[in-house]
Amino acid sequence: MENETKQSVKTSEIMRGLTESLKSSFLVEWYSTLVGFLSGSKSFYVLLGIGIIVVYAGTLGAVDAFRMGHLHAYGVTREIPWGILISTYIFFVVTSTGLCIVSAIGHVFGVKDFMPVVKRAVFLSIVTITAGFTVIFFEIENPFRMALYNVISPGLSSNIWWMGTLYGIYMFFMIVEFIFLLLDNHKFATYFGLSGLISGIAAHSNLGAIFGMLHGRDFWYGPFLPVYFIASALMSGCAAIIFFTWLGYKITNEKMDRPMLRSLEAVSKLCMLMIVVILFLVVWKILAGLVGGPDELAALSAMMSGRYAFNFWVIEILIGLVIPFIILLSSRGRNVNMGLLASAMMVFAIFFMRYDLVVIGQVVPAYHELGVKEYAGLANYTPTFHEILVVVAGLGITATTFMIGEKVFGGHKSEVH
């Protein structure tokens, strides 16, 4: 009995010691995080304030669009039901998937040169998928009903149902992976990272299938888009991690060490490879479209020589692919400032790539080839002020959360394991 009492007292003392140690560790961690967040430069807080104002203004516009009604606030029509909010959603989720792939190359598949960017890539993948969900939330006329019936009445034959479900699963895995990375539990982080990669690729290829399985839209129809979306996701992820890593070091006022410089060099080389792959896919998409039906030819004409020609040739091809490839090739990925320039150009152009893909696929009316007079010309779409505000809110969420994350998580320091 006496031995049991002593053992009980000893156990109690050990537990009390562990509890106090955890409390002390937590308080120290919390205090250091708070000090780090408050130690930013004046420019950091100015940019953070601007970001918060942008998010606030965009949210007000989105809420006002709910008040006015979907059809009154947005510029979409029966002929073009998917507008800039859909393309912005695609922009964010494509970038998120690409960041997931970049992080998995290092953390899941063990390529050491990619390890220094893993934590930041995982964090940004969560940030961008959240921004994408925010934009699509305001695009859907009744998002609460959609969320409810997604659970109680699943449409297993619907690509859109699978897209929402798979992206939800993907987001969960990425959040858990990031938590385990913060806890330095790399074994479980690897498991969840692999699960996130698989679900992300499944969700993303399914997103391409939503477009590719639409028989009534010749510009989209076929197996091209699921493959294109995966390839362009990796390219987008490479551009995003180069761009945001540079910004991260500016925010924390630190100088890049050699492992990070080697990591950005490796990412830049992968980015160059993916630019070549995307150019290859685009060329064959055009060549195949030139021998397609009248609807696809009309859409290609609008893209290559019509109202969207400037977007395609100047922004998508020149600014988004050709010039960045030349910049990265000439610097061999070793010049950080040139990498920043190339990645910034790519991120800017990729936004228009998503917009053009969505809109051009709808400008040819469904009855165009039948010669119906009221559908003889191409349809037109212009984003409204409310739509632009929602897009700005999504961009503001990304920028603001990124800046806060850089401070709170101390620049996402990563070690090779």
GUSE-848889 format. One record per residue: residue number from 1; x, y, z of N, C-alpha, C in turn. Coordinates in steps of 0.2 Angstrom, whole numbers, plus 5000, padded with zeros to 4 digits. Example, Ala and Ser with C-alpha at 12.3 -4.5 7.8 and 13.67 -1.06 7.14 Angstrom:
<rs>
> 1	5066	4972	5039	5062	4978	5039	5066	4984	5039
> 2	5064	4989	5035	5068	4995	5036	5064	5000	5039
</rs>
This chain:
<rs>
> 1	5004	4994	5000	5000	5000	5000	5004	5006	5000
> 2	5010	5006	5004	5014	5012	5005	5018	5013	4998
> 3	5020	5007	4995	5023	5008	4988	5019	5011	4983
> 4	5012	5009	4983	5008	5011	4978	5007	5019	4979
> 5	5006	5021	4986	5006	5028	4987	5012	5032	4984
> 6	5018	5029	4986	5024	5033	4983	5024	5033	4976
> 7	5022	5028	4972	5022	5027	4965	5017	5033	4962
> 8	5011	5033	4966	5006	5038	4964	5008	5045	4964
> 9	5012	5046	4970	5014	5053	4971	5020	5055	4966
> 10	5024	5050	4964	5029	5051	4959	5026	5052	4952
> 11	5021	5048	4951	5018	5049	4944	5015	5056	4944
> 12	5011	5058	4949	5008	5064	4950	5013	5070	4949
> 13	5019	5069	4952	5024	5074	4951	5027	5075	4944
> 14	5028	5069	4941	5030	5069	4934	5025	5072	4929
> 15	5019	5071	4930	5013	5074	4926	5013	5081	4927
> 16	5014	5083	4933	5014	5090	4935	5020	5094	4932
> 17	5025	5090	4932	5031	5093	4929	5031	5094	4921
> 18	5028	5089	4918	5027	5089	4911	5022	5094	4909
> 19	5017	5095	4913	5012	5100	4912	5015	5107	4912
> 20	5019	5108	4917	5022	5115	4918	5027	5116	4913
> 21	5030	5111	4910	5035	5111	4905	5032	5113	4899
> 22	5026	5110	4897	5022	5112	4891	5019	5119	4891
> 23	5017	5121	4897	5014	5128	4898	5020	5133	4897
> 24	5026	5131	4900	5031	5136	4899	5034	5136	4892
> 25	5034	5130	4889	5036	5130	4882	5031	5134	4877
> 26	5024	5133	4879	5019	5136	4875	5020	5144	4876
> 27	5021	5146	4882	5021	5153	4883	5027	5156	4880
> 28	5033	5152	4880	5039	5155	4877	5038	5155	4869
> 29	5035	5150	4867	5034	5150	4859	5029	5156	4857
> 30	5023	5156	4861	5019	5162	4860	5022	5169	4860
> 31	5026	5169	4866	5029	5176	4867	5034	5178	4861
> 32	5038	5173	4859	5043	5174	4853	5039	5175	4847
> 33	5033	5172	4846	5029	5173	4840	5027	5180	4840
> 34	5024	5182	4846	5021	5189	4846	5027	5194	4845
> 35	5033	5193	4848	5038	5198	4847	5040	5198	4840
> 36	5040	5192	4837	5042	5192	4830	5037	5196	4825
> 37	5031	5195	4827	5026	5198	4823	5026	5206	4824
> 38	5028	5208	4830	5028	5215	4831	5034	5218	4829
> 39	5039	5214	4827	5046	5217	4825	5046	5219	4817
> 40	5041	5219	4814	5041	5220	4807	5043	5227	4805
> 41	5045	5229	4799	5046	5235	4797	5040	5239	4796
> 42	5041	5246	4795	5035	5250	4794	5032	5248	4787
> 43	5035	5247	4782	5033	5245	4776	5028	5239	4776
> 44	5030	5234	4781	5027	5228	4782	5020	5229	4784
> 45	5019	5234	4789	5013	5235	4792	5009	5239	4788
> 46	5012	5244	4783	5008	5247	4778	5005	5243	4773
> 47	5009	5238	4771	5006	5233	4766	5001	5229	4769
> 48	5002	5227	4776	4997	5223	4779	4990	5226	4780
> 49	4991	5233	4781	4985	5237	4782	4981	5238	4775
> 50	4985	5239	4770	4982	5239	4763	4979	5233	4762
> 51	4982	5227	4763	4979	5220	4762	4972	5219	4766
> 52	4972	5221	4772	4966	5221	4776	4960	5225	4773
> 53	4962	5231	4771	4957	5236	4768	4955	5233	4762
> 54	4959	5230	4758	4957	5227	4751	4952	5221	4753
> 55	4954	5217	4758	4949	5211	4759	4943	5214	4762
> 56	4943	5219	4766	4936	5222	4768	4932	5225	4763
> 57	4935	5228	4758	4931	5231	4753	4929	5226	4748
> 58	4933	5221	4747	4930	5216	4742	4925	5212	4745
> 59	4925	5211	4752	4920	5207	4756	4913	5211	4756
> 60	4914	5217	4756	4908	5222	4756	4905	5221	4749
> 61	4909	5221	4744	4906	5221	4737	4903	5214	4736
> 62	4906	5209	4739	4903	5202	4738	4896	5201	4742
> 63	4896	5204	4748	4890	5204	4752	4884	5208	4748
> 64	4886	5213	4745	4881	5217	4742	4879	5214	4736
> 65	4883	5210	4732	4881	5206	4727	4876	5201	4729
> 66	4877	5198	4735	4871	5193	4738	4865	5197	4739
> 67	4865	5203	4741	4859	5207	4742	4856	5209	4736
> 68	4859	5211	4731	4856	5212	4724	4854	5206	4720
> 69	4857	5201	4721	4855	5195	4717	4860	5193	4712
> 70	4862	5187	4711	4867	5184	4707	4866	5187	4700
> 71	4860	5187	4697	4859	5190	4690	4860	5197	4689
> 72	4859	5201	4694	4859	5208	4694	4866	5211	4695
> 73	4870	5207	4699	4876	5210	4701	4882	5207	4697
> 74	4881	5202	4694	4886	5199	4690	4885	5199	4682
> 75	4890	5199	4678	4889	5200	4671	4888	5194	4667
> 76	4887	5188	4670	4886	5182	4667	4879	5182	4664
> 77	4878	5178	4659	4872	5177	4655	4870	5170	4654
> 78	4864	5169	4651	4863	5162	4649	4868	5159	4644
> 79	4870	5164	4639	4875	5161	4634	4882	5160	4638
> 80	4884	5165	4642	4890	5164	4646	4889	5164	4653
> 81	4887	5158	4656	4886	5157	4663	4892	5157	4668
> 82	4898	5156	4665	4904	5155	4669	4908	5161	4667
> 83	4910	5166	4672	4914	5172	4671	4920	5172	4675
> 84	4922	5178	4676	4929	5179	4679	4929	5176	4686
> 85	4924	5175	4690	4924	5171	4696	4926	5164	4696
> 86	4923	5161	4691	4925	5154	4689	4933	5153	4687
> 87	4935	5158	4683	4942	5158	4681	4947	5159	4687
> 88	4944	5164	4691	4949	5166	4697	4949	5160	4702
> 89	4943	5156	4703	4943	5150	4707	4948	5145	4704
> 90	4948	5144	4697	4953	5140	4694	4960	5142	4695
> 91	4961	5148	4694	4968	5151	4695	4971	5149	4702
> 92	4966	5150	4707	4969	5149	4714	4970	5141	4715
> 93	4965	5137	4713	4966	5130	4715	4971	5127	4710
> 94	4972	5129	4704	4978	5127	4700	4984	5128	4704
> 95	4985	5134	4706	4991	5136	4710	4992	5132	4716
> 96	4987	5131	4720	4987	5127	4726	4989	5120	4724
> 97	4987	5117	4719	4989	5110	4717	4996	5110	4715
> 98	4998	5115	4711	5005	5115	4709	5010	5116	4715
> 99	5008	5120	4720	5012	5121	4726	5012	5114	4730
> 100	5007	5111	4730	5007	5104	4733	5012	5099	4730
> 101	5012	5099	4723	5016	5095	4720	5024	5097	4721
> 102	5025	5104	4721	5032	5106	4722	5034	5104	4729
> 103	5030	5104	4734	5031	5102	4741	5032	5095	4742
> 104	5028	5091	4738	5029	5084	4738	5035	5081	4735
> 105	5038	5085	4730	5044	5083	4727	5050	5083	4732
> 106	5049	5087	4737	5054	5088	4742	5053	5083	4748
> 107	5047	5084	4751	5045	5081	4757	5043	5074	4756
> 108	5039	5072	4751	5037	5065	4750	5042	5061	4746
> 109	5045	5064	4741	5049	5060	4737	5056	5061	4739
> 110	5058	5065	4743	5065	5065	4746	5070	5069	4742
> 111	5068	5073	4737	5073	5077	4733	5075	5083	4738
> 112	5081	5083	4740	5084	5087	4745	5084	5094	4743
> 113	5085	5096	4737	5085	5103	4734	5079	5106	4735
> 114	5073	5102	4736	5067	5105	4736	5065	5106	4744
> 115	5068	5103	4748	5066	5103	4755	5066	5110	4758
> 116	5070	5115	4757	5070	5122	4760	5063	5125	4758
> 117	5060	5124	4753	5054	5127	4751	5047	5124	4753
> 118	5048	5118	4757	5042	5114	4758	5037	5117	4762
> 119	5039	5120	4768	5034	5122	4773	5031	5128	4770
> 120	5034	5133	4766	5031	5138	4763	5026	5136	4758
> 121	5028	5131	4754	5024	5128	4748	5017	5125	4751
> 122	5018	5122	4757	5012	5119	4760	5007	5124	4762
> 123	5010	5129	4766	5006	5134	4769	5003	5138	4763
> 124	5006	5140	4758	5003	5143	4752	4998	5139	4749
> 125	4999	5133	4748	4994	5129	4745	4987	5129	4749
> 126	4988	5129	4756	4982	5130	4760	4979	5137	4759
> 127	4983	5142	4759	4981	5149	4758	4977	5150	4751
> 128	4980	5147	4746	4977	5148	4739	4971	5144	4738
> 129	4970	5138	4741	4964	5134	4741	4958	5138	4745
> 130	4960	5141	4750	4955	5145	4754	4953	5151	4750
> 131	4957	5154	4747	4955	5160	4743	4951	5157	4737
> 132	4952	5152	4734	4948	5149	4729	4941	5147	4731
> 133	4941	5144	4737	4934	5142	4740	4930	5149	4742
> 134	4934	5154	4744	4930	5160	4745	4927	5163	4739
> 135	4931	5163	4734	4928	5166	4727	4922	5162	4725
> 136	4923	5155	4725	4918	5151	4722	4912	5152	4727
> 137	4913	5153	4733	4907	5154	4738	4903	5160	4736
> 138	4906	5165	4734	4902	5171	4732	4899	5170	4725
> 139	4902	5166	4721	4900	5165	4714	4893	5161	4714
> 140	4893	5156	4718	4887	5151	4719	4881	5155	4722
> 141	4875	5155	4718	4870	5159	4721	4867	5157	4728
> 142	4868	5151	4729	4866	5148	4736	4871	5144	4739
> 143	4876	5146	4741	4882	5142	4743	4880	5137	4749
> 144	4876	5140	4754	4874	5136	4760	4870	5129	4758
> 145	4866	5130	4753	4862	5125	4750	4866	5120	4747
> 146	4871	5122	4743	4876	5118	4740	4880	5114	4745
> 147	4882	5117	4750	4886	5113	4755	4882	5108	4758
> 148	4875	5110	4760	4871	5105	4763	4870	5099	4759
> 149	4867	5100	4753	4866	5094	4748	4872	5091	4746
> 150	4878	5094	4746	4884	5090	4744	4885	5084	4749
> 151	4882	5085	4755	4883	5080	4760	4877	5075	4760
> 152	4871	5078	4760	4865	5074	4761	4862	5071	4755
> 153	4864	5073	4749	4862	5071	4743	4868	5071	4737
> 154	4873	5067	4739	4879	5067	4734	4877	5065	4727
> 155	4880	5068	4722	4879	5067	4715	4885	5063	4713
> 156	4885	5057	4713	4891	5053	4712	4892	5053	4704
> 157	4888	5054	4700	4889	5055	4693	4891	5062	4691
> 158	4891	5066	4695	4893	5073	4694	4900	5075	4695
> 159	4903	5077	4690	4910	5079	4690	4911	5085	4695
> 160	4906	5090	4695	4906	5095	4700	4906	5093	4707
> 161	4902	5088	4708	4901	5086	4715	4908	5083	4717
> 162	4911	5079	4713	4918	5076	4714	4923	5081	4715
> 163	4923	5086	4711	4928	5092	4712	4927	5095	4719
> 164	4921	5097	4721	4921	5100	4728	4923	5095	4733
> 165	4921	5089	4733	4922	5084	4738	4930	5082	4738
> 166	4933	5081	4732	4940	5080	4732	4944	5086	4735
> 167	4942	5092	4733	4946	5098	4735	4945	5099	4743
> 168	4939	5097	4745	4938	5097	4752	4943	5092	4756
> 169	4943	5086	4753	4948	5081	4756	4955	5083	4756
> 170	4957	5086	4750	4964	5088	4749	4966	5094	4754
> 171	4961	5099	4755	4962	5104	4759	4964	5101	4766
> 172	4960	5096	4769	4960	5093	4775	4967	5090	4776
> 173	4969	5086	4771	4976	5083	4771	4982	5088	4771
> 174	4981	5094	4768	4986	5099	4768	4987	5102	4774
> 175	4981	5104	4777	4981	5107	4784	4985	5102	4789
> 176	4983	5096	4789	4986	5091	4794	4993	5090	4792
> 177	4995	5090	4786	5002	5090	4784	5006	5096	4787
> 178	5003	5102	4786	5007	5108	4789	5007	5107	4797
> 179	5002	5105	4800	5003	5104	4807	5008	5100	4809
> 180	5009	5094	4806	5014	5089	4808	5021	5092	4806
> 181	5021	5096	4801	5028	5099	4799	5030	5104	4805
> 182	5025	5108	4807	5026	5112	4813	5029	5109	4819
> 183	5026	5103	4820	5028	5099	4826	5034	5095	4824
> 184	5037	5095	4819	5043	5092	4817	5042	5084	4817
> 185	5036	5082	4815	5034	5075	4815	5034	5073	4807
> 186	5040	5072	4805	5040	5071	4797	5038	5065	4795
> 187	5037	5060	4799	5034	5053	4797	5027	5054	4795
> 188	5023	5057	4800	5016	5058	4798	5015	5063	4793
> 189	5019	5068	4793	5018	5074	4788	5019	5071	4781
> 190	5024	5066	4780	5025	5063	4774	5018	5059	4772
> 191	5015	5055	4777	5009	5051	4775	5004	5056	4773
> 192	5003	5061	4776	4997	5066	4774	4999	5070	4768
> 193	5006	5071	4767	5008	5075	4761	5006	5071	4755
> 194	5008	5064	4755	5006	5059	4750	4999	5059	4749
> 195	4995	5059	4754	4988	5059	4753	4985	5065	4750
> 196	4988	5071	4752	4986	5077	4749	4988	5077	4742
> 197	4994	5075	4740	4996	5075	4733	4991	5071	4729
> 198	4989	5065	4731	4985	5060	4727	4978	5063	4727
> 199	4975	5066	4732	4969	5069	4732	4969	5075	4728
> 200	4974	5079	4728	4975	5085	4724	4975	5084	4717
> 201	4979	5079	4715	4979	5078	4708	4973	5075	4705
> 202	4969	5071	4709	4963	5068	4707	4958	5074	4706
> 203	4958	5078	4711	4953	5084	4711	4955	5088	4705
> 204	4961	5089	4703	4963	5094	4698	4962	5091	4691
> 205	4963	5085	4690	4962	5081	4684	4954	5081	4683
> 206	4950	5080	4688	4943	5080	4688	4940	5087	4686
> 207	4944	5092	4689	4942	5099	4687	4943	5100	4679
> 208	4948	5097	4676	4949	5098	4669	4944	5094	4665
> 209	4941	5088	4669	4936	5084	4666	4929	5087	4665
> 210	4928	5092	4670	4922	5096	4670	4921	5100	4663
> 211	4927	5102	4661	4927	5106	4655	4927	5101	4649
> 212	4932	5096	4650	4933	5091	4644	4927	5087	4642
> 213	4923	5086	4647	4917	5081	4645	4911	5085	4643
> 214	4911	5091	4642	4905	5095	4639	4905	5095	4632
> 215	4901	5090	4629	4900	5089	4622	4898	5096	4618
> 216	4894	5100	4621	4892	5106	4618	4897	5111	4617
> 217	4903	5111	4620	4908	5116	4620	4914	5113	4616
> 218	4915	5113	4610	4920	5110	4606	4927	5113	4608
> 219	4928	5119	4610	4934	5122	4612	4937	5118	4618
> 220	4933	5115	4622	4935	5112	4628	4935	5104	4627
> 221	4930	5102	4624	4929	5095	4623	4935	5090	4621
> 222	4936	5085	4625	4942	5080	4624	4946	5079	4630
> 223	4951	5075	4629	4955	5073	4635	4961	5078	4636
> 224	4961	5083	4632	4967	5088	4633	4967	5091	4640
> 225	4961	5094	4642	4961	5098	4648	4964	5095	4654
> 226	4961	5089	4656	4964	5086	4662	4971	5085	4662
> 227	4975	5084	4657	4982	5083	4656	4985	5090	4657
> 228	4982	5095	4653	4984	5102	4653	4984	5105	4660
> 229	4979	5104	4663	4978	5107	4670	4983	5104	4675
> 230	4985	5098	4675	4990	5095	4679	4997	5098	4677
> 231	4999	5099	4671	5005	5102	4669	5005	5109	4670
> 232	5000	5113	4669	5000	5120	4671	5000	5121	4678
> 233	4997	5116	4682	4997	5117	4689	5005	5117	4692
> 234	5009	5112	4689	5016	5112	4691	5019	5118	4689
> 235	5018	5121	4683	5021	5127	4681	5019	5133	4686
> 236	5013	5133	4687	5010	5138	4692	5013	5138	4699
> 237	5014	5132	4701	5017	5131	4708	5024	5133	4708
> 238	5028	5132	4703	5035	5134	4703	5035	5141	4703
> 239	5031	5145	4698	5031	5152	4698	5029	5155	4705
> 240	5024	5152	4708	5022	5155	4714	5027	5154	4720
> 241	5030	5149	4720	5035	5148	4726	5041	5152	4725
> 242	5043	5153	4719	5049	5158	4718	5047	5165	4720
> 243	5041	5167	4717	5039	5174	4719	5038	5175	4726
> 244	5034	5170	4730	5033	5171	4737	5039	5170	4741
> 245	5043	5166	4739	5049	5165	4743	5053	5172	4743
> 246	5054	5175	4738	5058	5181	4738	5054	5186	4742
> 247	5047	5187	4741	5044	5191	4746	5044	5190	4753
> 248	5044	5183	4754	5045	5181	4761	5051	5183	4765
> 249	5057	5183	4761	5063	5185	4764	5063	5193	4764
> 250	5060	5196	4760	5059	5204	4761	5055	5205	4767
> 251	5050	5202	4768	5046	5203	4774	5050	5202	4781
> 252	5054	5196	4781	5057	5195	4787	5064	5198	4787
> 253	5066	5202	4782	5072	5206	4782	5078	5201	4783
> 254	5078	5195	4780	5083	5190	4780	5087	5189	4774
> 255	5093	5187	4774	5096	5185	4768	5096	5178	4767
> 256	5095	5176	4760	5094	5169	4759	5101	5165	4760
> 257	5100	5159	4763	5106	5155	4763	5107	5151	4757
> 258	5113	5147	4757	5114	5143	4751	5109	5138	4750
> 259	5107	5134	4755	5102	5129	4753	5096	5132	4750
> 260	5093	5138	4752	5088	5141	4749	5089	5143	4742
> 261	5095	5146	4741	5097	5148	4734	5097	5142	4729
> 262	5100	5136	4732	5100	5130	4728	5093	5127	4726
> 263	5089	5128	4731	5082	5126	4730	5078	5130	4725
> 264	5079	5137	4725	5076	5141	4720	5079	5139	4713
> 265	5085	5138	4713	5088	5136	4707	5085	5130	4704
> 266	5084	5125	4708	5081	5118	4706	5074	5120	4704
> 267	5070	5124	4708	5063	5125	4706	5063	5129	4699
> 268	5068	5133	4698	5068	5137	4692	5069	5133	4686
> 269	5073	5128	4687	5074	5123	4681	5068	5119	4680
> 270	5065	5117	4685	5058	5113	4684	5053	5118	4681
> 271	5053	5124	4682	5049	5129	4679	5050	5129	4672
> 272	5056	5130	4670	5058	5130	4663	5056	5124	4659
> 273	5056	5118	4662	5054	5112	4659	5047	5112	4658
> 274	5043	5115	4663	5036	5115	4662	5033	5120	4657
> 275	5037	5126	4657	5035	5130	4651	5036	5127	4644
> 276	5041	5123	4643	5042	5120	4637	5036	5115	4636
> 277	5034	5111	4641	5029	5106	4641	5022	5110	4639
> 278	5021	5116	4642	5015	5119	4641	5014	5122	4634
> 279	5020	5125	4632	5021	5127	4625	5019	5121	4620
> 280	5022	5116	4621	5021	5110	4617	5013	5108	4617
> 281	5010	5108	4623	5003	5106	4623	4999	5112	4619
> 282	5000	5118	4620	4997	5123	4617	4997	5123	4609
> 283	5003	5121	4607	5004	5121	4600	5000	5115	4597
> 284	5000	5109	4600	4996	5104	4598	4988	5105	4599
> 285	4986	5109	4604	4979	5111	4605	4977	5115	4599
> 286	4981	5119	4596	4979	5124	4591	4979	5119	4584
> 287	4984	5115	4583	4984	5111	4577	4978	5107	4577
> 288	4977	5104	4582	4971	5099	4582	4964	5103	4581
> 289	4964	5109	4584	4958	5113	4583	4957	5116	4576
> 290	4962	5117	4573	4962	5119	4566	4959	5114	4561
> 291	4958	5108	4563	4955	5103	4559	4949	5101	4562
> 292	4946	5105	4567	4940	5103	4571	4934	5106	4567
> 293	4928	5106	4571	4922	5108	4568	4922	5116	4568
> 294	4916	5118	4565	4916	5126	4564	4916	5129	4571
> 295	4913	5126	4576	4912	5130	4583	4919	5130	4585
> 296	4923	5125	4585	4930	5126	4588	4935	5130	4584
> 297	4934	5131	4577	4937	5135	4573	4935	5143	4575
> 298	4929	5144	4576	4927	5150	4578	4930	5153	4584
> 299	4930	5148	4589	4933	5150	4596	4941	5151	4595
> 300	4944	5147	4591	4951	5148	4590	4953	5154	4586
> 301	4948	5156	4582	4949	5163	4578	4948	5168	4583
> 302	4943	5168	4588	4943	5173	4593	4949	5174	4597
> 303	4952	5168	4598	4958	5168	4603	4964	5170	4599
> 304	4965	5168	4593	4971	5170	4589	4971	5176	4585
> 305	4965	5178	4583	4965	5184	4578	4959	5189	4580
> 306	4955	5187	4585	4949	5191	4587	4950	5195	4593
> 307	4945	5196	4597	4945	5201	4602	4950	5198	4608
> 308	4952	5192	4608	4956	5189	4613	4963	5188	4611
> 309	4965	5190	4605	4971	5189	4602	4977	5193	4606
> 310	4976	5199	4609	4981	5202	4613	4982	5198	4619
> 311	4977	5196	4623	4977	5192	4629	4982	5186	4627
> 312	4980	5182	4621	4984	5176	4620	4991	5177	4618
> 313	4992	5181	4613	4999	5182	4610	5003	5186	4615
> 314	5001	5191	4617	5005	5196	4621	5006	5194	4629
> 315	5000	5193	4632	5000	5191	4639	5002	5184	4640
> 316	4998	5179	4637	4999	5172	4638	5006	5169	4636
> 317	5007	5170	4629	5013	5167	4626	5019	5171	4628
> 318	5019	5178	4626	5025	5182	4627	5027	5183	4634
> 319	5022	5186	4638	5024	5188	4645	5024	5182	4649
> 320	5019	5177	4648	5018	5172	4653	5023	5166	4651
> 321	5025	5165	4645	5029	5159	4644	5036	5161	4641
> 322	5036	5164	4635	5042	5165	4631	5048	5169	4635
> 323	5046	5175	4637	5050	5180	4641	5053	5177	4647
> 324	5048	5174	4651	5051	5171	4658	5056	5165	4656
> 325	5054	5161	4651	5059	5156	4649	5066	5158	4647
> 326	5066	5164	4643	5072	5167	4641	5076	5170	4648
> 327	5072	5173	4652	5075	5176	4658	5078	5170	4663
> 328	5074	5165	4664	5077	5159	4668	5082	5156	4665
> 329	5082	5155	4658	5088	5151	4655	5094	5155	4655
> 330	5094	5162	4654	5100	5166	4654	5103	5166	4661
> 331	5099	5166	4666	5102	5166	4673	5103	5159	4675
> 332	5101	5154	4672	5101	5147	4674	5098	5146	4681
> 333	5093	5150	4683	5090	5150	4689	5094	5152	4695
> 334	5100	5155	4694	5104	5157	4700	5104	5164	4702
> 335	5100	5168	4698	5099	5175	4699	5093	5176	4702
> 336	5092	5178	4709	5086	5178	4712	5082	5184	4710
> 337	5084	5190	4708	5081	5195	4706	5078	5194	4699
> 338	5081	5190	4695	5079	5189	4688	5073	5183	4689
> 339	5074	5179	4694	5069	5174	4695	5063	5177	4697
> 340	5063	5182	4701	5058	5186	4704	5054	5189	4698
> 341	5058	5192	4693	5054	5195	4688	5051	5190	4683
> 342	5054	5185	4682	5051	5180	4678	5045	5177	4681
> 343	5045	5175	4688	5039	5172	4691	5034	5177	4692
> 344	5035	5184	4693	5030	5189	4693	5026	5189	4687
> 345	5030	5189	4681	5027	5190	4675	5022	5183	4674
> 346	5025	5178	4676	5021	5172	4675	5014	5172	4679
> 347	5015	5173	4685	5009	5174	4689	5004	5178	4687
> 348	5006	5184	4684	5001	5189	4681	4998	5186	4675
> 349	5002	5183	4671	4999	5180	4664	4995	5174	4665
> 350	4997	5170	4670	4993	5164	4672	4986	5166	4674
> 351	4985	5171	4677	4978	5174	4679	4974	5174	4672
> 352	4977	5177	4667	4973	5179	4661	4973	5172	4657
> 353	4977	5167	4658	4977	5161	4655	4970	5157	4657
> 354	4969	5158	4663	4963	5155	4666	4957	5158	4664
> 355	4957	5165	4664	4951	5169	4661	4950	5167	4654
> 356	4955	5167	4650	4954	5166	4643	4951	5159	4641
> 357	4954	5154	4645	4951	5147	4644	4944	5147	4646
> 358	4942	5150	4651	4935	5149	4653	4930	5153	4648
> 359	4932	5159	4647	4927	5163	4643	4927	5161	4635
> 360	4933	5160	4632	4933	5158	4625	4930	5152	4624
> 361	4930	5148	4629	4926	5141	4628	4918	5142	4627
> 362	4916	5148	4629	4909	5150	4629	4906	5155	4624
> 363	4911	5158	4621	4909	5164	4617	4905	5161	4610
> 364	4906	5155	4608	4903	5153	4603	4896	5150	4605
> 365	4890	5153	4603	4884	5150	4605	4883	5143	4603
> 366	4878	5140	4607	4877	5133	4606	4874	5132	4599
> 367	4870	5137	4597	4867	5136	4590	4870	5139	4585
> 368	4876	5141	4586	4880	5144	4581	4881	5141	4574
> 369	4882	5134	4574	4883	5130	4568	4877	5129	4565
> 370	4871	5130	4568	4865	5128	4565	4862	5134	4561
> 371	4866	5140	4561	4864	5146	4557	4858	5150	4560
> 372	4856	5149	4566	4851	5153	4569	4853	5160	4570
> 373	4849	5165	4567	4851	5171	4566	4853	5175	4573
> 374	4849	5174	4578	4851	5177	4584	4857	5175	4588
> 375	4859	5169	4585	4866	5166	4588	4871	5166	4583
> 376	4871	5170	4578	4875	5170	4572	4882	5173	4574
> 377	4883	5178	4579	4889	5180	4581	4891	5177	4587
> 378	4897	5180	4589	4900	5177	4596	4897	5181	4602
> 379	4896	5177	4607	4893	5181	4613	4899	5185	4616
> 380	4897	5190	4620	4901	5194	4624	4900	5194	4631
> 381	4906	5195	4635	4906	5195	4642	4911	5200	4645
> 382	4908	5204	4649	4912	5209	4653	4911	5209	4660
> 383	4916	5208	4664	4915	5207	4671	4913	5214	4674
> 384	4908	5213	4679	4905	5219	4683	4910	5221	4688
> 385	4908	5227	4691	4912	5230	4697	4911	5225	4703
> 386	4906	5222	4704	4905	5217	4710	4909	5211	4709
> 387	4910	5208	4702	4914	5203	4701	4921	5204	4702
> 388	4923	5210	4700	4930	5212	4701	4932	5213	4709
> 389	4927	5215	4712	4928	5216	4720	4929	5209	4723
> 390	4925	5204	4721	4926	5197	4723	4933	5195	4722
> 391	4935	5196	4716	4942	5194	4713	4947	5197	4718
> 392	4946	5204	4719	4951	5208	4723	4951	5205	4730
> 393	4945	5203	4733	4945	5200	4739	4949	5194	4740
> 394	4949	5189	4735	4952	5183	4735	4960	5185	4734
> 395	4962	5189	4730	4969	5191	4730	4971	5194	4737
> 396	4967	5198	4740	4969	5201	4746	4969	5196	4752
> 397	4965	5191	4752	4966	5186	4757	4972	5182	4756
> 398	4974	5181	4750	4981	5177	4748	4987	5182	4751
> 399	4987	5188	4749	4992	5192	4751	4993	5193	4759
> 400	4987	5195	4762	4987	5196	4769	4989	5190	4773
> 401	4986	5184	4771	4987	5178	4775	4994	5176	4774
> 402	4997	5177	4768	5004	5176	4767	5009	5180	4771
> 403	5007	5187	4772	5012	5191	4776	5011	5189	4783
> 404	5005	5188	4785	5004	5186	4793	5008	5179	4794
> 405	5007	5174	4789	5011	5168	4790	5018	5168	4790
> 406	5021	5173	4786	5028	5173	4786	5031	5176	4793
> 407	5027	5180	4796	5029	5182	4803	5027	5177	4808
> 408	5021	5174	4808	5019	5170	4813	5024	5164	4813
> 409	5025	5161	4807	5029	5155	4807	5036	5156	4805
> 410	5039	5162	4807	5046	5163	4806	5049	5162	4800
> 411	5046	5163	4794	5049	5162	4788	5049	5155	4785
> 412	5045	5151	4789	5044	5144	4787	5051	5140	4786
> 413	5055	5141	4791	5061	5137	4791	5060	5130	4790
> 414	5064	5127	4785	5064	5120	4784	5071	5117	4784
> 415	5071	5111	4787	5077	5107	4787	5077	5101	4783
> 416	5083	5099	4781	5083	5092	4777	5083	5086	4781
> 417	5078	5082	4780	5078	5076	4784	5078	5069	4779
</rs>
